[in-house]
Amino acid sequence: MTLELDGVSYRYGDTDVLASVDLRLDDGESAAVLGPSGCGKTTLVQLVAGHLRPTAGRIRLDGDDVTADPPEERDVGVVFQESTLFPHLTVAENVGYGLTAADVPDDRRQRRVDELLELVGLDDRRDAAPSSLSGGEKRRIELARALAPRPDVLVLDEPLSALDRQLKGRLRRDVDRLRRETDVTMLVVTHDQPTATALSDRLAVLHEGQFTGVGTPTALREDPPSAFVASFVGRENVVEATVRSRQPPELSVCGRRLRLAELPDECGSEEEEEEVACCIPPDAIELTVDGDEPAEERPTALRLQGAVDHVAELGREYSVFVRLQNDETLRVEQRQSPPVGASVRLAVERSAIRLFADLPTSPCQGR
């Protein structure tokens, strides 16, 4: 079953929450809508499920226009962010609820419930009350209930929120397995990049009501189409810079001047003093603690000075946050952890720096 959003828009009062978004999922494909909290992801879920109607645009399932169809006439299963299990029903009754409402015969309903409880590994909890389940078990039962009517499309709205890291990892594997075993077309809506990457073939990055980048996780990280995608998907440092000269190309960034080989086409203004977004990968920055042997001087490198403000451990690596002399903060990823407060020197080759015309913005305030 294919899902297609064609120019879909939605307004809350005078606010454009979604502005003419386009997306197509092929049969059996999994895609994730990824974006910061408050940027229209839940509205998108409600539109696909049929709880809201678009202000403009069309929604199609397998080519059929379902824009005006109510939820009960769409073969769309939804797992919402908050638990929606019925507390007065047992686990098995919750899983079979949609089948009961559809008047599926008892024997067929029982077989389907048994099949799904075994699929999610909770057949021994069929008579339990939802209140006795752990957070991860509730998620699996909600998935089983959404899959019971054999939906054409499964929509997951922040499916792993409020779960600890270890449980998230296990549930990601479970959800991916269920999707592949049932071959359902799946749309994951989340702000959590690891969840989006683990559960989808493609990412669609939502920002200010529009998709600002659509592609595989690797493609969006290695070749981001905008400063926002670079910072949100690639986790790059994004700082404002100023074009000081076009011939020869020269920037002012973090209080220092940097001669470039060329300016990208995105920076199309002919004016000097143009403000641009400068994206610096954290793993491309070379850090040297003052007093250590200085790095080789390279005229093609941006060289900065600052002090270590904070260090976060990331398994075998560290995120080192360096406050620069102009009060900007850059994140550096490396294997060693320098002491907090240490004076350091940073160097990054100009070839690793990407420039974009879109300046960094704060997260949008839609729903």
N, C-alpha and C positions, 0 to 999 in steps of 0.2 A: 504494500500500500504506500502510495506517495502522499506527501504533505507539501502543500505549496502556499506560501504567503505572497500575495501579489499587491504591492503598493499599500500595505496595511498601515493605517494611521489610527490613533486614538487620542481624544482630548478629555481631560478632566477640567471642566469649566473653561477657563481661558488658557490652560496649560497644554501644550503639545507634548504628550508623554512618548508617543511613538509617531514617527514622521516618515511615512511611505517606505516601510521596510519590505524587503524582498528576500525570500529564502525558500529553497526547495530541498526536501529530503526524499531520496529514492527508496524504493522498496527494500526493507531490511537494513537501511542505513541508520547510524546513530550520529547525531550532531548535538553540539552543546552551544547554548547562548550564554556567553560569559560577559559579565560586567559588574561594576561596583554596586553596592547596595543603593537602592533608591533610584534606579535608572530605567524602570519600566519592565523589568523581567517578569514580575508577577502579573502585570497587566497582559503581557504576551501570553502567559499560561492561560489566563481567564478567557482570552480571545479564542485561542485554539480549542479550549474545552467547551466553549459556547456559553459561558456565563456572562460575557460581555459581547456586544456587537461593535465592529469597527466603525469609526467615524467615516473612514474611506477605505477602499481596497477590497480585495476578495480573498477568501480562504477556501482552498480546494482539497478534497481527499480523493485520491485516485482520479482526478480530473473533474469530479463532481463539485459544484459550487455549494458549500455548506455554510456560507456566511450568515444566513438568517436562520439556520436550523438550531433548535434548542439542544442542550447537552444530551438528552436521552435519545436523540435521533442521530447522534454522531458515535461512531465506533472509536472513541478516544478514552483510554484509561488514564487517570491522573493520580499521582501520589503527591499530596501537598506537603508543604514544609512542616506544618503542625500535624500531629497525630490526629486522625479522624476515625479511629476504631470505635465501634459502639461498645460502651462499657458493660451494658447489660446482656451482650451476646458472647458466646464462647468464641475461641479462636476459629473453629471450624465454621461456626455460623457467620462470623465476620467475613471469612473468605468466600462463602457461598451466598452472601447477601445479594449481590447483583444478579445471580442466577435465579434466586428465589423471586426477586422482583420481576424477572422476565418470564416467570412461570415455566422454567425449565423443569422437566419431570424429576422426581426425587432420585431415581436411580442414576440418571445422568449427572445430576448435580452432585451426588455423593461421590461418583467416580472422579469428577473434575476436582472437587475439593481434596480428595485423597491424593490425586496426582500432584497438585500444587503444593500441598503440605510436605510431601516427600521431596519435591523439587527444591523447596526452600529449607529443607532439613529440620522441619518442626512437626513432623507427623506424631511425635510423642506428646505434643502440647495441644492437641486438638480440642480437649475439653477444658483447657485453662481459661481463666478470665484475663482480659487484656491488662488489667492492673498488675498481674503477676509477671508480666513479660519485661525483659530488659529493653533498653532503647533500641539495640540492634535487632532484637527479636520482633519488636513492633514494626520496624521498617520492613523486615522480610514478610511479615503478615500483610502489611499494606501493599507490598508489591504483588503478593499472591492474589489478594482481592482485586487489584487492578487488572491482573492478567486473566482472572477467571472467565470473564465473558469473551475471551479471545479478541481483544481490541485490535484494530488495524494500526493504531498509533498509541504509544505509551509516552506520557509526558511526566517528567520528574521535576518538581519544583523544590530546589535546595534539598535534595533527598538525604544528605548526610550531615545536615546542620545539627549542632548541639551534641555531636558524638566525639569521643576522644580520638586521638590520632591513630592509635592501634586499631580501634573498632572501625574507623573510617576506611583504613586500608583493607580490612577483611570484607567489609560491605561492598567496597568498590569491586573486588574480585567476584563477589556473589552476584551483584547486579550485572556485571559484564557477562558472566556465565549464563544467567537467566536470559539475557537478551539474545545471546547467540543460540541457546537451545530452543527458544521459542521463535526466533527469527522475526521478532516484532520490530517495526520502525520506531525509533526512540528519539525523543527530544529532551535533553537535559538542560535545565535552566539553573544557573548557579553563579556565585561570585568567587567560588573556590577553584583556582586554576588546576591543582592536582586532580580534583574530582572530574572537572571538565575534560582534561587530557586523558585520564584513565578510561572514561566511559564513552568517548566519542571518536569518530573518524575525522570530523571537521569541527572547527571552532568558528563561531560568529560572534565577534566582539561588539557589544552594544554600548554606545556612549552618546549621551544627549539625544536619545530617541532614535538613533540611526545605527546601522551596522557600519562600523568604521574599518572592519577587516574581516574577511572570510577566507579560511584556508586550513590546511593541516597545522597542528601545533608547531611542527618544525619549521614550516614555511613562514608562519607569522613571527616566530622568534628570530629567524635568520634574516628575513627580509620584511620587516614591519612596514606597513603603508603609511603610518602616521606616528607622531610622537606619543600619542596616548597608547596606541597598541604596543609600541616599544617599551613603555614604562609598565603597562599593566600585564602584558603577556611575557615580555622579555625581562621584566624587573630592572630595566636599565635606569641609570641616573639620568634625569632630564632637568637641564638648567637653561635659563635664558641666556642667549648670546647676542651680540650685535655685530653686524657686518660693517667693518671699519673701512674696507677698501675692496673694490671689485677687480681692479687691475693694478697690482696683483691681488688675488683673493686673500683677504685677511680678516680674522675674527677677533673680537674681544670676548673672552669667556672666563668666568670666575676671576676677573681682575687681571688676566694675563692676555697678551696678544699671541695669536697663532697664525702663521702663514699656511695657507691651504694649497693643494695642487689645483683644485677647481671648486666652484660652487655648484651644488646640485641644481637640477632644473626646477625642483620644488620652490627654491628660493628665487622666484622669478622677478621680484621687484628690481627696478634699475637704480633705486635709491640706495646710497650708502646710509648707514645708520639703521638699516632694516633689522627689526628684532626677529630672531629665529629661535627654534628649539634645538638644543644641542644634546644629543643622546650619547652617553658614555657607558659602555658595558662594564659592569663591576669586575669581571674577570680579565679585562684588558688593561687594568690599571696596575702599574708596578709601584709597590710601596717600599720605601727605605727609611728605617729609623735613623734619626740624626745620630751621628757617631759611628754608624756602620760604614763600610766601604761604599762610596757614592757610585750610583749607576753611571754607565757610560753616557756622556753627553751626546744627545742626538738633536740636530736642528729641526727634525720633523716631528718632535714630540712636544706635547703640551706639558709643561712642568709647573707644579703647584706645591704650596707648602701649607701645613696645618698641624692639628693635634688630634690624637685619637680620643674620640668622645665616648664611644661605646663599642663593645665587642659582643657578638652573638655567635654561639657555637652551632654549626650546621653539620653534624655528623663528623666527617673527616676534614671539613673546611670551616672557615670562620668568615662571618660578615663583619668587616671592620668599618665603623662609621667615623669618618674624618671630617672635623670642622675646619674649613679653610680660613685663610686670613680675611676673606671678604664676607665671612659668616655663612657661606653656603656649606652644605654637608654632602659629601660623596660616600657611597658605599663601595667598599673594595672586598672582593672575594679572594681568599688565599688560604694556604695550608698552615701558616704560622699565625699566632695570636700576639700582637705587640701589646705592651702594657697601656692601660687607659691613662691618658694624659701625656703620653710620649709625643715629642715633636717629630714629625715625619715629612718626607718629601714624596710626591706622587709624580709619575710620568705615564703618559698614555700616547701611543702613536696616533698621529692624525688620521691614518688610514682606518683606525677602529672607530672613529667618531662619525656619527650620522647626524645630518642636519635636516630639519623639517620646517615648513612655513607655519604649521599649527603650533601655537604656544601652549605650554602646560596650562591646564584648567583644573579647577576643583570639580569633584564629582557632581553630576547633575542632581536636582532635587525632586525629580518625578518619582512615581511609585514603581 
